Amino acid sequence: MPRSYEKREDMSRNKPTVGFWIAAALAGMLLYAVSFGPACWFGERNRVGTSTISTVYCPIIWLASSNKGPVARAILWYAALGAGPRAEPYVSPGGEVRWLHFWR
């Protein structure tokens, strides 16, 4: 076999397959969803970024605001999981994650 043919064959074996790209897309979506909580926690503790968080995580916030059932409760629970004590998230009518701080 000519050497150039062997080289092309090796290159085609190293190309990512459709399965690889599907797995990469699923991993990206999972990382996006999981990063919502830490972004909320950072924003709440530092009192910054509510509009940025609301823009970046618009699909998740839309899901929380359009659904009043267990899905919305789970999203807001996750947003509050690492927040400061006595801080509770809610979605404002404008579609932003806001925080209520309760003092004793």
Residue pairs with C-beta under 8 A, 6 or more apart in sequence:
33 60
36 57
36 60
36 75
36 78
36 79
37 78
37 79
37 81
37 82
38 82
39 49
39 53
39 56
39 57
40 53
40 79
40 80
40 82
40 83
40 89
40 97
41 79
41 81
41 82
41 83
42 48
42 49
43 49
43 50
43 52
43 53
43 97
44 83
44 84
44 87
44 89
44 99
45 83
45 84
50 96
50 97
50 98
50 99
51 96
53 96
53 97
54 61
54 95
54 96
54 97
57 97
58 95
60 75
61 91
61 95
61 96
61 97
62 95
63 71
63 72
63 75
64 71
64 72
64 75
64 76
64 91
65 72
65 91
65 95
76 89
76 90
76 91
79 89
79 97
80 87
80 88
80 89
83 89
83 99
84 101
86 101
86 102
86 103
86 104
87 99
87 100
87 101
87 102
88 99
88 100
88 102
89 97
89 98
89 99
89 100
90 97
90 98
90 99
90 100
91 97
91 98
92 98
